[in-house]
Each structure stands twice: as C-alpha cells, then as structure tokens.
Amino acid sequence: MPSALKHTLFIALPVLVIFAALPGVYQNHLLLFNFVIFLILAQGVNIIYGFTGYLPFGYVGFFGAGAYGFAVLVMHLHAPAIPAVLAAGLVGVVLGLLLTPLLRLSGAYFAIANLAASLAVLHLIANPALEQITRGPYGVSLSATFNPTYAYAAALVVLALTLGSVVFLKNSRSGLALQAVREDAVSASMAGVNVVRMRVIAWLASALVAGLAGGVYAWYVSVFYPDNVFSGEFSIFAIVFALFGGVASITGPIVGVVILYGIYNLIGFTTPQYFQLIYGLLIIGLVLFLPAGLVSLATRRGWHVP
Amino acid sequence: MSPERAPILSVSKLVKRFGGFYALDGLSFHVSSGEILGLVGPNGSGKTTAINVISGLYAPDGGEVVLEGASIGGVASHKLVHRGINRTFQVPKPFLSLTVRQNVEVALAYGGAASAPAMADLLEEYRLAEVANRPAADLNNAQQKMLDLVRALTTRPRLLLLDELAAGLNPAELDWIAGRIKALAQSGMAIIVVEHLMGFIEHITDRVIVLNAGKEIFEGKLAVAVKVPQVIEVFLGGEHAA
C-alpha cells in the first residue's frame, strides 16, 4: 500500500471519524469544536514551521482576518455561510500574499515581524473609523448564518483538507523539497529547488488553512469581538501544540493537541494554578529533553513515525 | 583540453564588492569541457567568491559570466543548476535531518536532468551505499563531502565547481577522489577546483589560475607558477620574493 494511502486511512480518517462521531455521545459541542479548530491550526503551523522552518508568531492574523472576512460577507452581502467560509480562506491567502516580503527575514526576526503584522491587522479591523464595515471594536453578531451543527461539519471538512495537505507534503517530492529548504536553502537551490517559490507556496497554504478555520469559527460562534479572534492565544497554542507533538510529521500536531488541549480543558478552568504549573513543567521538559517533540521518543528508537 | 575548443564558461572582468572591499576585481578566465582548472591563491584572494558568483549565490557587481554563449550573471542558482552548473561547498551542506537517500532524491526530483544517473550506482561509487538510509547528520565530514558531490552529480552538470573537496581527506581518500575527478573530466565535464593542497592540485589540474586580491596574477601549469616571483611573493610574503 502506498504510504500516502496508509497515512490517510490510518491517521487522517480515524481522527475525522472520531470527531464526526463524538458530538453524538458527548454534550460539550463547543469543546469538540475548539479541538477541531486547534487541530487545524496546529497542522497549519506544521505546514509552515515544520516544513520550512518559519515560526509564525502572528499566525492568528490569518485566523482573525478569515473570521472578519466571513463576517463582512455575511453582514454586507448577505452571503450564505459556505461561500463566506471560502471567502475567509481567500482573505487568508490575500493577507499571506501581502506578507510574503516577511519571508526575506529569518529566525526570530521573521517571528517578531509576523507578530507585528497580525497586531497591525487587528488594529486595522478594530479601528472605530471602520465601524461601517467591520463594526470596529464593537464586535459582530451574525445571527443570519447561526448554525453550529453545520459549522461543526464545515470545520471537519477544513480539517480533512488540512490533514490531506499534510499527508501530501509528507509523501510528495514537494514536501521533501520543502524540508530540504528548511534544512539548507542554499543546498536546496543547488539541488534545483526554486527556494522562493516553495516557501511562498507553503506560506500561502498555511494562510489558507488559518483563513478557512477563522471563517468556520466565525460561523460557529456568530458573536465575537476583534480581541477574541485575534487573541494571541490562538498563535501560541497552535505553535506549542504542534511543537509538543513534533512538527514535520502528520501525527505530532494531533498528539500535541489531544494531550495539551485535553489537559487545558480538564484542569485549566477548574484549577488554573495547577494547570499553569503542569503546563509550564511540560513545556520546560519538552524544550530540555525532547526539542523535536513527543514523536521523537519513537524516532530516536529508530521507529518510523509518519 | 585543446585550446581551440570553445570554452563552456568564460568569465570576463568580473567584479564583486562587499561594501568597499573588492573580493573580485576584474577577474577573467575560461574553462572548456573535459578540462580541470585549478583556482589557487592565499586566503581571501577571491576563489570561493568566484565560485559563488558563477553558481548564482551572488550577483556580480560588474563584468560578465557566459555559459555556452549565454550571459548568466545574476541568474538564480536553481536555474543555473537546470542549465548545467553545479558545485560542492567548502563546508559540506547536506540536508542533515533527511536520509542520504532523501538528500539525493531532492536533486533527482528537482535537478532537471533529462536522464539522471542511477542513485544506487552513485551511492556505491562514492562509498555511501551502506549509510543510504541514515540521516545525513550521522555522516562524518568526508562522507558529507561525498554526499554533497553526489547531490551535485545527480543533476548531471556540464560544469562542476569543487570548493575544497579534498581538504580533510586522508592520503588514500585523496588518491581515490583524484581518480574520480579525472574520470569525470574524461567523460566531458568541465571542472573548476578550488584547493589549498598543492600536491593534489598539481596532480589533477591541466591549468591553474593564481588569484591575489580578486585579480589573476598567473595562468598556466602549477609547476611553472611556483617559480614565478610574483606568485611566490603572494604565497610567502614580500621578504621571500626572489
């Protein structure tokens, strides 16, 4: 069996089936929805960070822009939800295109510039002068499209698309070329790889994923403020989850989300002080002993982890 | 090797500045198919800069680089790879977390060679077959250099630039790699070798260019170069000059 099919059947499909079935047996649908959103965002971080090495500290910028893209279409054009979600993805891609010059930077410089860019988008959207278009800081209410059941299904579709992209990257020559670019851009160009083009493709793919996730999120929650959908927590969580599990793999970000977001929801609200402590210790332990993520426990033993 | 053969690469009046420093200051030379040309000179004389400009890592600030009749100054590296130039690096630069095989697969998939050489044969030939499934990070320096070379050869270059490939190899390895380089040239490849090991250079090159401060100060056989006062001076310092 080709490994792409194996990864689809034994990793992507089970995740989708489990999250499609869970709402039938578990009542906290918002929690399940948030899990799906973080699975998407962590894989989106995986696409750009795991395969090219750019750490997107302002990743939430695409998410928030997508959410507002959805809102603007629904509010002003009375668009149905599905075209509005697609438009949200497009907004993510357009923002990604505008930010491609950031790819000239590397390391911490890129991370900081990306963070600044996401704050700039937040303050543009939240500007009271744009109240006619975005409702500025006063938030939006999208009762016309409110339908959590369909929005949840749409989130699963976006997750399927995202997992499909990561399976493709893991199994294709494009994914190999991206990893080569991450390892050494100069050598990659001497292997014939168009480094700039590969970076831009990965960047736009991860922007698309976050834009779609933002659109679906707006659809689901239907009432939100700029600070909600541009919360730095989305970027930080998505990055930490992806790194905790291990990037440049399909399973790593999934494992990271399930464990860390699971802990967050088990004790994050009831006993936040213990949660902070456990979270802090886990992350310190990871950085010190498993910088390549949980999956490296297996890869170090020579086991292949897709 | 015959002087009347049209050169595959000619470089004329090449200038490369870094700030106010002229790394290349009007360098001109040419190399033909099947020829092994040595670039020698003291540290900082511009050898590696010349290779970096020819392989597209730097755009020249002046002068011309002509490959098979077409000007290629400032053309992106990956396009030059597709047009038949490849190189190795002084400090080898494999994709460390990828396996040896994956390292070569990248060049197979993207190198643009119409008929790429068989990977298994190349890995065997350059003594990497046994480590083919190991991450490149596990390789020793000499093996990483060979992987760099295999990555380059996978794209079937007609002009190959070797930047200190021999440095750090033991005498047996040196003899062996010298044989491999000569065989590549005999197959029609033009090869430019940057090297500090004079014995090695003398053994494999047909002709050398001696560089100093980004300029050519001698062209010809190395055996002749070492008797030229100006060459002795730049290598040993003024007081030793004849």
Chai-1 contact restraints between the chains, C-beta under 6 A:
chainA,res_idxA,chainB,res_idxB,connection_type,confidence,min_distance_angstrom,max_distance_angstrom,comment,restraint_id
A,R173,B,A109,contact,1.0,0.0,6.0,A-B,restraint_1
A,L176,B,V106,contact,1.0,0.0,6.0,A-B,restraint_2
A,A177,B,V106,contact,1.0,0.0,6.0,A-B,restraint_3
A,A177,B,Y110,contact,1.0,0.0,6.0,A-B,restraint_4
A,A180,B,F95,contact,1.0,0.0,6.0,A-B,restraint_5
A,A180,B,V106,contact,1.0,0.0,6.0,A-B,restraint_6
A,E183,B,F95,contact,1.0,0.0,6.0,A-B,restraint_7
A,E183,B,L96,contact,1.0,0.0,6.0,A-B,restraint_8
A,D184,B,K93,contact,1.0,0.0,6.0,A-B,restraint_9
A,D184,B,F95,contact,1.0,0.0,6.0,A-B,restraint_10
A,S187,B,K93,contact,1.0,0.0,6.0,A-B,restraint_11
A,S189,B,S77,contact,1.0,0.0,6.0,A-B,restraint_12
A,S189,B,H78,contact,1.0,0.0,6.0,A-B,restraint_13
A,M190,B,S77,contact,1.0,0.0,6.0,A-B,restraint_14
A,A191,B,V106,contact,1.0,0.0,6.0,A-B,restraint_15
A,A191,B,A107,contact,1.0,0.0,6.0,A-B,restraint_16
A,A191,B,Y110,contact,1.0,0.0,6.0,A-B,restraint_17
A,A191,B,R151,contact,1.0,0.0,6.0,A-B,restraint_18
A,G192,B,H78,contact,1.0,0.0,6.0,A-B,restraint_19
A,G192,B,V81,contact,1.0,0.0,6.0,A-B,restraint_20
A,G192,B,H82,contact,1.0,0.0,6.0,A-B,restraint_21
A,G192,B,Y110,contact,1.0,0.0,6.0,A-B,restraint_22
A,G192,B,G111,contact,1.0,0.0,6.0,A-B,restraint_23
A,G192,B,G112,contact,1.0,0.0,6.0,A-B,restraint_24
A,G192,B,T155,contact,1.0,0.0,6.0,A-B,restraint_25
A,V193,B,H78,contact,1.0,0.0,6.0,A-B,restraint_26
A,V193,B,Y110,contact,1.0,0.0,6.0,A-B,restraint_27
A,N194,B,H78,contact,1.0,0.0,6.0,A-B,restraint_28
